[in-house]
Amino acid sequence: MSPLPRSGSYEPSFAWLPVAIVLALAAAGVAAFILAERRLRGPARAGEGLAEQLAVALDDTLDDLRAESDPRRAVIAAYARLERVLAARGVARQPAETPEEYLARILDELAIDAEAVRRLTDLFSQAKFSQHAVDIGMKEEAIDAVAQLRDELRQSAKHPEQAGREELMPTEASS
């Protein structure tokens, strides 16, 4: 058999259509990722910072806490809601992070008194990881901690320049 005769020389050419399709698909993927991230974070209200968004979420948490009949579930749910809101705002708990380590990290982000968050974290740890009974008193303590935290967050959102400084200012009774 003889080789096929050559009718002309081969001229390579660049196919723009496949490149355009790949670039369009990549742009659509990036746009979908950005939209998904925005939806995960929830709707950001105009001019509302992390402190105010947490305060609004804690309003809902207080209602749920009061309605929950099982004290253990109520305490765990209160802490879990706080974690979800923080995660949605980009301050998620790392998988290997204990609740106490997470607490220390988020307190750097928010200008609030550590006592209410620490109390809620301690109650959560006891309710989640302990076999001891969780009673109505612990539920009420969690409700008080959440209410105090909400109030401090609202105060922090209204006066960010004063947040965290109040405990540094001497009171009239101590002077």
Backbone hydrogen bonds in HBPLUS format (Angstrom, degrees):
<---DONOR---> <-ACCEPTOR-->    atom                        ^
c    i                          cat <-CA-CA->   ^        H-A-AA   ^      H-
h    n   atom  resd res      DA  || num        DHA   H-A  angle D-A-AA Bond
n    s   type  num  typ     dist DA aas  dist angle  dist       angle   num
A0020-ALA N   A0016-TRP O   2.94 MM   4  6.15 160.7  1.98 158.5 163.9     1
A0021-ILE N   A0017-LEU O   3.01 MM   4  6.24 156.3  2.07 152.8 159.2     2
A0022-VAL N   A0018-PRO O   2.99 MM   4  6.19 163.0  2.02 148.0 152.1     3
A0023-LEU N   A0019-VAL O   2.97 MM   4  6.17 163.3  2.00 151.7 156.3     4
A0024-ALA N   A0020-ALA O   2.96 MM   4  6.10 155.1  2.02 144.7 151.5     5
A0025-LEU N   A0021-ILE O   2.97 MM   4  6.20 158.5  2.02 150.6 156.2     6
A0026-ALA N   A0022-VAL O   2.94 MM   4  6.17 153.5  2.01 147.3 154.9     7
A0027-ALA N   A0023-LEU O   2.96 MM   4  6.18 158.8  2.01 147.7 153.2     8
A0028-ALA N   A0024-ALA O   2.97 MM   4  6.18 155.5  2.03 145.8 152.7     9
A0029-GLY N   A0025-LEU O   2.95 MM   4  6.15 150.5  2.03 143.2 151.2    10
A0030-VAL N   A0026-ALA O   3.01 MM   4  6.28 157.4  2.06 150.7 155.9    11
A0031-ALA N   A0027-ALA O   2.97 MM   4  6.17 161.9  2.00 149.3 154.4    12
A0032-ALA N   A0028-ALA O   2.92 MM   4  6.09 155.8  1.98 145.4 152.1    13
A0033-PHE N   A0029-GLY O   2.97 MM   4  6.17 153.6  2.04 144.8 151.9    14
A0034-ILE N   A0030-VAL O   3.00 MM   4  6.25 161.8  2.03 151.9 156.2    15
A0035-LEU N   A0031-ALA O   3.01 MM   4  6.23 162.3  2.04 150.0 154.6    16
A0036-ALA N   A0032-ALA O   2.94 MM   4  6.09 156.1  2.00 145.9 152.7    17
A0037-GLU N   A0033-PHE O   2.98 MM   4  6.22 157.2  2.03 151.2 156.8    18
A0038-ARG N   A0034-ILE O   3.08 MM   4  6.34 157.0  2.13 147.8 153.7    19
A0039-ARG N   A0035-LEU O   3.00 MM   4  6.25 155.0  2.06 147.8 154.6    20
A0040-LEU N   A0036-ALA O   2.94 MM   4  6.15 152.5  2.01 146.5 154.3    21
A0041-ARG N   A0037-GLU O   3.11 MM   4  6.34 153.5  2.18 146.8 152.8    22
A0042-GLY N   A0039-ARG O   3.15 MM   3  5.09 139.9  2.32  94.9 106.6    23
A0048-GLU N   A0045-ARG O   3.09 MM   3  5.38 161.8  2.13 133.5 131.0    24
A0053-GLN N   A0049-GLY O   3.07 MM   4  6.32 163.7  2.10 155.9 161.0    25
A0054-LEU N   A0050-LEU O   2.90 MM   4  6.05 157.8  1.95 152.8 158.8    26
A0055-ALA N   A0051-ALA O   2.99 MM   4  6.21 153.3  2.06 143.3 151.0    27
A0056-VAL N   A0052-GLU O   2.99 MM   4  6.27 156.0  2.04 149.5 154.8    28
A0057-ALA N   A0053-GLN O   3.03 MM   4  6.27 161.1  2.06 146.3 151.5    29
A0058-LEU N   A0054-LEU O   2.82 MM   4  6.03 147.2  1.92 147.7 157.5    30
A0059-ASP N   A0055-ALA O   3.04 MM   4  6.34 134.6  2.25 140.3 151.5    31
A0059-ASP N   A0056-VAL O   3.17 MM   3  5.17 131.0  2.43  94.5 107.4    32
A0060-ASP N   A0056-VAL O   3.43 MM   4  6.88 155.2  2.50 146.6 150.6    33
A0061-THR N   A0057-ALA O   2.98 MM   4  6.27 151.4  2.06 141.3 150.4    34
A0062-LEU N   A0058-LEU O   2.88 MM   4  6.05 153.3  1.96 144.8 150.0    35
A0063-ASP N   A0059-ASP O   3.27 MM   4  6.62 157.2  2.32 145.5 150.7    36
A0064-ASP N   A0060-ASP O   3.00 MM   4  6.31 162.2  2.03 152.8 157.6    37
A0065-LEU N   A0061-THR O   2.77 MM   4  5.96 158.3  1.82 153.1 159.7    38
A0066-ARG N   A0062-LEU O   3.01 MM   4  6.17 165.1  2.03 150.8 153.8    39
A0067-ALA N   A0063-ASP O   3.10 MM   4  6.27 146.3  2.22 142.0 151.2    40
A0068-GLU N   A0064-ASP O   2.99 MM   4  6.09 136.8  2.18 147.2 157.4    41
A0074-ALA N   A0070-ASP O   2.98 MM   4  6.18 153.4  2.06 153.3 161.9    42
A0075-VAL N   A0071-PRO O   3.01 MM   4  6.22 161.5  2.04 153.4 156.2    43
A0076-ILE N   A0072-ARG O   3.07 MM   4  6.29 170.3  2.08 154.5 157.3    44
A0077-ALA N   A0073-ARG O   2.85 MM   4  5.86 159.3  1.89 146.0 152.4    45
A0078-ALA N   A0074-ALA O   3.00 MM   4  6.16 150.2  2.09 144.4 151.8    46
A0079-TYR N   A0075-VAL O   3.28 MM   4  6.58 164.3  2.31 151.1 153.6    47
A0080-ALA N   A0076-ILE O   2.91 MM   4  6.08 161.0  1.95 150.8 157.1    48
A0081-ARG N   A0077-ALA O   2.90 MM   4  5.99 155.4  1.96 146.5 152.0    49
A0082-LEU N   A0078-ALA O   3.23 MM   4  6.46 158.1  2.28 142.4 147.9    50
A0083-GLU N   A0079-TYR O   2.96 MM   4  6.29 158.8  2.01 152.8 158.5    51
A0084-ARG N   A0080-ALA O   2.91 MM   4  6.17 156.9  1.96 149.1 155.3    52
A0085-VAL N   A0081-ARG O   3.02 MM   4  6.27 164.1  2.05 154.4 157.6    53
A0086-LEU N   A0082-LEU O   3.05 MM   4  6.25 163.9  2.08 149.7 154.5    54
A0087-ALA N   A0083-GLU O   2.83 MM   4  6.00 157.4  1.88 150.5 157.2    55
A0088-ALA N   A0084-ARG O   2.92 MM   4  6.12 155.0  1.98 148.2 154.7    56
A0089-ARG N   A0085-VAL O   3.20 MM   4  6.46 131.4  2.45 138.2 150.1    57
A0089-ARG N   A0086-LEU O   3.10 MM   3  5.15 135.6  2.31  96.5 108.9    58
A0091-VAL N   A0086-LEU O   2.82 MM   5  5.05 159.6  1.86 147.9 142.6    59
A0090-GLY N   A0087-ALA O   3.02 MM   3  5.10 161.3  2.06 110.1 111.8    60
A0097-GLU N   A0094-GLN O   3.00 MM   3  5.12 160.5  2.04 112.5 118.6    61
A0102-TYR N   A0098-THR O   2.92 MM   4  6.15 163.4  1.95 158.8 163.7    62
A0103-LEU N   A0099-PRO O   2.90 MM   4  6.04 152.8  1.97 140.8 148.4    63
A0104-ALA N   A0100-GLU O   3.09 MM   4  6.38 158.7  2.14 145.1 149.3    64
A0105-ARG N   A0101-GLU O   3.11 MM   4  6.40 153.2  2.18 145.1 152.3    65
A0106-ILE N   A0102-TYR O   2.92 MM   4  6.22 163.6  1.94 160.0 163.6    66
A0107-LEU N   A0103-LEU O   3.04 MM   4  6.12 149.8  2.13 151.0 158.5    67
A0108-ASP N   A0105-ARG O   3.25 MM   3  5.56 142.3  2.40 102.0 111.8    68
A0109-GLU N   A0106-ILE O   2.91 MM   3  5.01 129.0  2.18  98.2 112.3    69
A0110-LEU N   A0106-ILE O   3.11 MM   4  6.46 145.9  2.23 151.3 160.3    70
A0118-ARG N   A0114-ALA O   2.84 MM   4  5.88 161.7  1.87 160.5 166.8    71
A0119-ARG N   A0115-GLU O   2.86 MM   4  5.99 156.4  1.91 149.4 155.9    72
A0120-LEU N   A0116-ALA O   3.02 MM   4  6.23 161.2  2.06 145.7 150.5    73
A0121-THR N   A0117-VAL O   2.85 MM   4  6.02 157.3  1.90 149.0 155.9    74
A0122-ASP N   A0118-ARG O   2.86 MM   4  6.06 158.8  1.90 149.2 154.7    75
A0123-LEU N   A0119-ARG O   2.95 MM   4  6.18 161.5  1.99 149.1 154.2    76
A0124-PHE N   A0120-LEU O   2.88 MM   4  6.06 157.7  1.93 146.8 153.4    77
A0125-SER N   A0121-THR O   2.90 MM   4  6.13 164.2  1.93 151.5 155.3    78
A0126-GLN N   A0122-ASP O   3.02 MM   4  6.25 160.4  2.06 149.5 154.4    79
A0127-ALA N   A0123-LEU O   2.86 MM   4  6.05 161.7  1.89 151.6 157.2    80
A0128-LYS N   A0124-PHE O   2.79 MM   4  5.84 160.3  1.83 157.8 162.9    81
A0129-PHE N   A0125-SER O   2.94 MM   4  5.66 162.2  1.97 142.1 148.0    82
A0130-SER N   A0126-GLN O   3.14 MM   4  5.00 139.1  2.31 127.6 131.6    83
A0138-MET N   A0135-ASP O   3.11 MM   3  5.47 126.0  2.42 104.3 116.4    84
A0139-LYS N   A0135-ASP O   3.21 MM   4  6.62 153.0  2.28 145.0 153.0    85
A0140-GLU N   A0136-ILE O   2.83 MM   4  6.16 158.8  1.88 154.9 160.3    86
A0141-GLU N   A0137-GLY O   2.90 MM   4  6.12 148.2  2.00 140.1 149.5    87
A0142-ALA N   A0138-MET O   2.86 MM   4  6.12 150.5  1.95 145.0 152.7    88
A0143-ILE N   A0139-LYS O   2.90 MM   4  6.22 154.4  1.97 147.9 155.3    89
A0144-ASP N   A0140-GLU O   2.88 MM   4  6.16 157.3  1.94 146.6 152.6    90
A0145-ALA N   A0141-GLU O   2.90 MM   4  6.13 155.5  1.96 144.6 151.5    91
A0146-VAL N   A0142-ALA O   2.88 MM   4  6.10 161.5  1.92 152.1 156.6    92
A0147-ALA N   A0143-ILE O   2.92 MM   4  6.10 160.7  1.96 148.9 154.6    93
A0148-GLN N   A0144-ASP O   2.88 MM   4  6.05 160.7  1.91 149.5 154.8    94
A0149-LEU N   A0145-ALA O   2.89 MM   4  6.03 159.3  1.93 146.8 152.9    95
A0150-ARG N   A0146-VAL O   2.84 MM   4  6.03 160.7  1.88 149.6 155.0    96
A0151-ASP N   A0147-ALA O   2.95 MM   4  6.17 162.5  1.98 148.9 153.4    97
A0152-GLU N   A0148-GLN O   2.94 MM   4  6.16 158.1  1.99 149.3 155.4    98
A0153-LEU N   A0149-LEU O   2.87 MM   4  6.08 154.8  1.93 149.8 157.0    99
A0154-ARG N   A0150-ARG O   2.92 MM   4  6.19 155.6  1.98 149.8 156.4   100
A0155-GLN N   A0151-ASP O   2.96 MM   4  6.19 157.7  2.01 145.5 151.8   101
A0156-SER N   A0152-GLU O   2.82 MM   4  5.99 156.4  1.87 145.9 152.9   102
A0157-ALA N   A0153-LEU O   2.85 MM   4  6.05 148.1  1.95 144.1 152.7   103
A0158-LYS N   A0154-ARG O   2.97 MM   4  6.20 148.1  2.08 145.5 153.7   104
A0159-HIS N   A0155-GLN O   2.95 MM   4  6.09 160.0  1.99 152.5 157.6   105
A0162-GLN N   A0159-HIS O   3.06 MM   3  5.52 146.5  2.17 112.3 121.5   106
A0163-ALA N   A0159-HIS O   3.21 MM   4  6.36 128.8  2.49 146.1 160.2   107
A0165-ARG N   A0162-GLN O   3.00 MM   3  5.49 161.8  2.04 133.6 137.7   108
A0168-LEU N   A0165-ARG O   2.90 MM   3  5.17 140.9  2.06 105.5 117.8   109
A0169-MET N   A0166-GLU O   3.29 MM   3  5.36 143.9  2.42  98.1 107.5   110
A0174-SER N   A0171-THR O   3.21 MM   3  5.46 130.9  2.46 100.0 111.7   111
